Amino acid sequence: MTIAKPVSGNSEWAGARWSRGQAQVEFVLSFMFIFLLIFGTLELILLVYTYNVLADSAKEGVRYAIVHGTDSATCSGPGGVGVTCSDSSGSNVVAAVQQYAQYSFHSTSAMTISVTYPDSSCDPPGRVQVQITYPYQPFFGLGWPTVTVKAAAAGRIVF
């Protein structure tokens, strides 16, 4: 350990003069790093939560669609051979998705929900796909950009 010599005509030590405020600067830099780390982690958790809500909502829409095929009294989909469904646009499936997602922190009006029947029929064993896109607004802001979160689910109609 070296000891600084006193500056001529001054009783202060030369090393002490240059280290004033060092603790405050280190505290501010450490605090900023920890602040960004904590809020970044919370923001990531909320983003993952948003994806999980959308994925579960899409799965719920697929569940609704596979149970309400042409053999159901409340048919959803484009219909089938000799069957006309009252809900050919899939609006009941969209309503099921929105009803499931309404209990989360997310606006269901901002969700874009797309229901497609790749086989052009809701006859068993036809396929159904539900896709959801949602513009995720960062909860804390902090200048982070809006992210579009997408989730999808698919299934086969069984009834």
N, C-alpha and C positions, 0 to 999 in steps of 0.2 A: 504494500500500500504506500502510495506516495502522498506526501502532504504538500499542498500548494503553499507557496510563499505569499506573504502579504504584499498587496500592491503598494507601491511607495506612496506615502501620504494618505493611505486609506487603511482602516483597520479591518476591512472585509477581506476575505480570502478570494482569490481569483476564480477558483473552481466553484465557489458558492454563488458568485454573481451569474455565471452561465447556467446554473441549474435551477434558478428560480422559475417557478411555473411548470416545471417538468412533470410533476405529479398531476397537475390539472390537465395538461395536454394528453398525457397517457390515459387518464380517466376518460376524457372525452372521446378519444379514439377507440378505446375499449368499449365504452358505452354504445357508440354508434355501431360497432361491429355486432355486439350482442343484440342491440335493438333490431337491426336488419335480419339477423339470424332468427330471432324469435318470431317476428312478424312474417318473414318469408316462410317459415315452417307452418305457421297458422294459415297462411294463404294457400299453401300447397295442400294442407289438410282439407280446407274448404273446397278446393278444386277437385280433389279426389271424391269428396262427399257429393259434389254436383254430378260427377260422372256416375257414381253408384246410384243416385236417385234416377238419373236418366236411363241407365241400363235396366234397373228394376222396373221402371215404368214401361219401357219397351217390352220387357218380358211379360208384364201384366197385359199389355195390349195383344200380344201373340196368344196368351192363354185365353183371352176373351174370344179372339177370332177363331181359334181351333175348336172351341166348344160350340160356337154359333155358326157352324157350316150349314150346308143345304139340308141336313137332316134335322136341324133345330127348328123349333116353331118361330124363333126370333132370328131369322137368317141374316148374317152380315157378310157382305162381299158381293162379287159380281154375278152370283147365281151359278147355275150349272145346267145340265141337260134337262130341259123341260121345267126348270125351277127359276122363278124370279124372286130375288130377295128384295125386301122392302128397304134395305140399307145397302144399296149397290155401291155407294161411294166410300163406305167404311167409316162413316161418321160416328157410329156406335163404338167402334174400336178406338177412335180418337178420343171420344168422351171417356172411355174406360182408362186410357192413358192419363188424361188430364185429371180425372178423379183420384187416381193413385198418387199423382205428383203434387196435388194441391196441398198436402200436409207438410211439405218440405218448405225450405226458405226461398223457393224459386217461383217466379211468375210463370204460370202456365200459359199466359197469353203471349209470352216471348218465345215459347217453344214452337218449332216447326215440326209437325208430326206428319209422316208420310206412311201410308198403308198401301202395300202392293201385293198383288196375287200373281206371281210369275207364271202360273199355269192357266191364267185367265178364267179360273173357276174356283168356287169355294166348295166343290165336291171333294169328299175324302178320296184319296190321300193328297189333295192339292196342297201347295205350299203358300204360306203367308209371311210377309216381311214387314216389320215396323222399324222405321228409322226416325230418330229424333235429333234435331240440332238445337243448340241453345247458346246464346251469346253470354258467356260468363263475365260478369263485371267484378273486378277485384274488390273484395270487401273493404280493405283498408285504403285502397287507392294507391297512394305513394307513387303515382306516375306509371304504374304497371299497365300494360295494354290489355284490351279486351281479347279474350280467347274464345273461339268457337269450339264448344264441346259437342262431340257426336257420339251417339250410342245406337246400336241396332240389335234386333233379335229376329229370329226366324223359327218357323215350326211347320208341322204338317197338320192339316185339318183332319180330325178324327171322327167328328160327328156330323 
